[in-house]
C-alpha cells in the first residue's frame, strides 16, 4: 500500500494503529521504531516527521489497579518518542468503553496538528503535548513525581481530586493512591503502602486519570517500574 508511493517526497506521516498489536506490546517496542526507520530509508528522508496516536481508552473500567496489555502498548508507543523527529497525540481521555474507534476524532486531529506545527513546521514555543513523566523522588511515605511538557503548569481536569495514580511496595501489588499537586509536581501515597517503590498512572485499558497541563492537554500514561508485564516474551 505504501511502497508504490516511492519516491515521492513527503512532508510527514500520521500513524494511527496499534490496537491489534496490544497482545504483543513488548514486541511493539522493537517493531514500531523499525517501521519508522524503514519508511525513512525507503523514502530517502532520514528526518521525515512521524506522528502517531496513542491508543484511546477502551473496554470496561476495572475497580482495582492491575496489568493491562493496552497500557503496555501505549508505553511502547511513548517509547518511540526517543526516535528523533517523532510526535505523539494521546487519545487516552477520549475513548469509548464499548467502541474501539473513539467518536471524537476532531480532538485527535487537533492534537496531531499541534504536534505537526511543532515538529514539522518549527513552532518551537508551542505547547503541543501534555505532561510527560520525568522522574520520582521519595518523600517519607509518599513519592513525588516530576514532569516535562508542563506548558503553563500542571492542572486537574474537572472538579475534585486527582485520579488514576497507583502505588506499590516491594511486593509489586498496586493500590490506588491519593494524589495532590504540589506546585508543578504530584505527590502520591497510600497508608497501605508505607514504603512505596513504584507508581503507575493511567495504567489500565480504560483509565480515569485527569492530570493535564493548563492548556488542557492530558498527561501521558506512565509507570516508574520495569517489572515484566502481561505481554512479556510474546512473539
C-alpha positions in Angstrom: 0.0 0.0 0.0 2.8 2.4 0.9 5.6 1.1 -1.3 4.1 2.4 -4.6 4.3 6.0 -3.3 8.1 5.9 -3.5 10.0 8.0 -4.4 7.5 10.9 -3.8 8.7 13.4 -1.2 6.6 13.5 2.0 6.1 16.4 4.5 5.3 13.9 7.2 3.5 10.8 8.3 0.5 10.4 10.6 0.1 6.9 12.0 -3.0 5.6 13.9 -2.6 1.9 14.6 -1.7 -0.5 17.4 -5.0 -2.0 18.7 -4.3 -5.3 17.0 -0.8 -5.4 18.5 -1.8 -5.0 22.1 -1.3 -8.7 23.0 2.3 -8.3 21.8 3.0 -4.9 23.3 6.6 -5.7 24.4 7.4 -6.8 20.8 6.0 -3.5 19.5 8.8 -1.7 21.3 11.1 -3.1 18.6 8.7 -3.2 15.7 7.4 0.3 15.7 10.8 2.1 15.7 11.9 -0.3 13.0 9.0 0.6 10.8 9.7 4.3 11.2 13.4 3.7 10.3 12.3 1.6 7.3 9.9 4.2 5.9 12.5 6.9 6.2 15.1 4.8 4.5 12.8 3.9 1.6 11.7 7.5 1.0 15.2 8.8 1.4 14.2 11.2 4.2 16.1 10.4 7.4 14.4 13.2 9.3 10.9 12.5 8.0 8.4 13.8 10.7 6.5 10.8 12.0 3.4 11.5 14.2 1.3 8.8 15.9 -1.8 8.5 18.0 -1.5 6.8 21.4 -4.3 4.2 21.9 -7.6 5.6 23.3 -9.2 4.4 26.5 -11.3 1.3 25.7 -13.2 -1.6 27.3 -14.8 -1.7 30.8 -13.0 0.1 33.6 -11.7 -2.2 36.3 -12.2 -1.4 40.0 -8.6 -2.2 41.1 -5.2 -1.5 39.5 -3.6 -4.3 37.6 -1.8 -5.4 34.5 -3.1 -4.2 31.1 -1.9 -5.1 27.6 -3.3 -1.9 26.3 -1.3 0.1 28.8 1.8 -1.7 27.7 1.1 -0.9 24.1 0.7 2.8 25.0 4.0 2.6 26.8 5.6 1.1 23.7 4.2 3.9 21.6 5.5 6.5 24.0 9.0 4.9 24.0 9.1 5.6 20.2 9.4 9.3 21.1 13.1 8.5 21.7 13.4 8.4 17.9 14.2 11.9 16.6 11.5 13.9 14.8 8.6 12.0 16.1 5.5 13.2 17.9 2.6 11.6 19.9 -1.0 12.7 20.3 -2.6 10.8 23.1 -6.3 9.7 23.0 -6.2 8.3 26.5 -9.0 10.6 27.7 -11.4 10.5 24.7 -12.1 6.8 24.1 -15.3 4.8 24.2 -15.7 1.8 26.5 -17.8 -0.1 24.0 -16.3 1.1 20.8 -12.7 0.5 19.7 -12.9 3.6 17.4 -13.5 6.8 19.5 -16.0 9.2 18.1 -14.2 12.3 18.9 -11.7 12.3 16.0 -11.8 16.1 15.9 -9.8 16.3 19.1 -7.4 13.6 18.0 -6.8 15.7 14.8 -6.3 18.9 16.8 -3.6 17.2 18.9 -1.9 15.8 15.9 -2.0 19.3 14.3 -0.2 20.7 17.4 2.5 18.1 17.1 2.9 18.8 13.4 3.2 22.5 14.0 6.0 21.8 16.5 7.9 19.0 14.8 7.3 19.6 11.0 6.8 23.4 10.9 9.2 24.6 13.6 6.8 26.2 16.1 9.3 25.6 18.9 7.5 27.5 21.6 4.1 25.9 21.0 2.6 23.7 23.8 1.9 20.6 21.8 1.9 17.8 24.4 0.5 17.1 27.8 2.8 16.4 30.9 5.3 13.7 30.5 6.8 11.8 33.4 10.4 12.8 34.1 11.4 11.3 37.5 10.5 10.5 41.0 11.9 11.0 44.5 10.9 9.6 47.9 9.1 11.9 50.4 8.7 9.9 53.5 5.8 7.5 52.9 5.0 9.4 49.7 6.6 9.7 46.3 6.9 13.0 44.4 6.7 12.9 40.6 8.3 15.3 38.2 7.2 16.1 34.7 8.3 17.8 31.5 5.9 19.4 28.9 4.3 21.4 31.7 3.1 24.2 29.5 1.7 26.9 31.8 1.7 24.4 34.7 0.0 21.3 36.0 -3.7 21.2 36.4 -6.6 18.9 37.2 -9.4 18.3 34.6 -12.8 18.9 36.1 -13.6 19.3 39.8 -12.3 17.1 42.5 -9.2 15.2 43.3 -6.5 13.8 41.0 -7.3 10.3 39.8 -5.6 7.4 38.1 -2.5 7.0 40.3 -1.5 3.7 42.0 1.5 2.9 44.2 3.2 -0.4 45.1 5.8 -1.6 47.5 8.4 -4.3 47.1 5.6 -6.9 46.8 4.6 -5.5 43.4 1.0 -5.2 44.5 -0.6 -1.9 43.4 -3.1 0.1 45.4 -5.0 3.3 44.3 -3.1 6.3 45.6 -4.2 9.7 47.0 -2.6 12.3 44.8 -2.2 16.0 45.0 -0.5 18.8 43.2 2.5 20.4 44.9 3.5 23.2 42.6 4.4 21.5 39.4 4.9 18.1 41.0 2.5 15.4 42.0 2.7 13.7 45.4 1.2 10.3 45.8 0.7 7.9 48.7 -1.4 5.2 50.3 -1.2 4.2 54.0 -1.4 0.6 52.9 2.0 1.1 51.2 4.2 2.7 53.8 7.4 2.2 51.7 6.3 2.8 48.1 8.8 1.9 45.4 6.7 2.3 42.2 4.0 4.5 40.8 1.7 4.0 37.8 -0.6 6.5 36.2 -3.5 5.6 33.8 -2.1 2.1 33.7 -5.4 0.4 32.6 -7.4 -0.4 29.5 -9.9 2.4 30.3 -8.3 4.6 33.0 -9.8 7.6 34.7 -6.8 9.9 35.0 -7.4 13.7 35.0 -3.9 15.2 35.2 -3.3 17.8 32.5 -1.4 21.0 31.8 -3.2 24.3 32.0 -3.5 24.2 28.2 -5.8 21.2 28.7 -3.6 18.5 27.2 -3.7 15.2 29.1 -0.6 13.7 30.8 0.7 10.6 29.1 0.2 7.3 30.9 3.4 6.0 32.6 4.9 3.7 35.1 8.1 4.1 37.1 8.8 0.4 37.4 10.2 -2.0 34.7 8.6 -5.2 36.1 7.6 -7.8 33.5 4.1 -7.1 32.2 1.3 -9.3 30.8 2.9 -9.4 27.3 6.5 -10.1 28.3 8.1 -12.6 26.0 5.2 -12.8 23.5 6.2 -13.0 19.8 
